[in-house]
Amino acid sequence: MTNTNNQLTEPKTAGSPAAACSAFQEGALVFAALMVRCFDEPFLAAQILKEMGFSKLNCGHLDEFDKSPLRKLNLEKGMKLRGLRKKPNARYEPHEGSPSAPKN
């Protein structure tokens, strides 16, 4: 498949890994997560995503820090974000240099 710039593009289907978010869509999801985390505004964040047409995006590629507030958005009417389930053994791994990182 080619687009108007003669660049090859992969066909995207709803369940395929190729259906990952664009950078713009990922930015909108992270912004919505920020709205919930910092301002406790899940309704407003959900309205913004719905207006943008992003109410059914797959969030499986996001980390747990961003997924956690997005789970609250699915409680709002019309929101059906996918890929928000917790992984069974997901644990926080502090990055090197953080105060909670283990000392060697």
C-alpha positions in Angstrom: 0.0 0.0 0.0 1.3 3.5 -0.8 0.2 7.0 0.2 0.3 10.2 -1.8 4.1 10.6 -1.1 4.8 7.2 -2.5 5.8 5.9 0.9 5.0 2.3 1.8 2.5 2.0 4.6 1.3 -1.1 6.4 -2.5 -1.8 6.4 -3.7 -1.4 10.0 -6.4 -3.7 11.5 -7.9 -3.3 14.9 -6.2 -6.2 16.6 -2.8 -6.1 14.9 0.4 -4.7 16.5 0.6 -2.4 13.4 -2.4 -0.6 14.8 -0.2 1.2 17.4 -0.8 4.8 18.1 0.8 7.6 16.2 3.0 10.0 18.1 0.2 12.6 18.1 -2.3 10.0 19.5 0.2 8.9 22.1 0.7 12.6 23.1 -3.1 13.0 23.5 -3.2 9.9 25.7 -0.4 11.2 27.9 -2.0 14.6 28.1 -5.3 13.0 29.2 -3.4 10.9 31.8 -1.8 14.2 33.1 -5.2 15.9 33.3 -6.4 13.0 35.6 -3.2 12.7 37.6 -2.6 16.4 38.3 -6.0 18.0 38.2 -8.4 15.1 38.9 -10.4 15.8 35.8 -11.4 12.5 34.2 -14.6 13.9 32.7 -12.8 16.7 30.9 -10.0 14.4 29.8 -12.5 12.0 28.4 -14.4 14.7 26.6 -11.2 15.9 24.9 -10.3 12.4 23.7 -13.8 11.8 22.4 -13.8 15.1 20.5 -10.5 14.1 18.9 -12.0 10.7 18.0 -9.5 8.9 20.3 -12.0 7.2 22.6 -11.2 3.6 21.4 -7.4 3.7 21.2 -5.1 0.9 22.2 -3.0 1.9 25.2 -1.1 -1.3 25.5 2.2 0.3 24.5 2.1 2.9 27.4 3.8 2.3 30.7 1.9 1.7 34.0 2.5 5.3 35.1 0.3 6.5 32.2 -2.1 3.6 32.1 -3.2 4.0 35.8 -5.0 7.4 35.4 -6.4 6.3 31.9 -8.3 3.5 33.6 -10.5 6.2 35.3 -11.4 7.5 31.8 -13.1 4.2 30.8 -15.6 4.8 33.6 -16.9 7.8 31.6 -19.7 7.4 29.1 -18.5 6.6 25.6 -14.9 5.7 26.5 -13.5 2.3 25.5 -9.7 2.6 25.7 -8.1 -0.8 25.2 -4.9 -2.3 26.6 -5.3 -1.0 30.1 -5.1 -4.2 32.1 -2.4 -4.5 34.7 0.3 -7.0 33.9 0.3 -9.8 36.6 3.8 -9.2 37.8 4.3 -5.5 36.9 6.6 -3.9 39.4 8.2 -0.5 39.5 11.9 -0.7 38.7 13.6 2.6 39.7 16.1 4.0 37.2 19.7 4.3 38.0 20.4 7.4 40.1 17.0 7.7 41.7 16.9 7.9 45.5 15.0 4.6 45.7 17.5 2.7 43.5 19.4 0.0 45.3 23.1 0.8 46.1 25.7 -1.6 45.0 
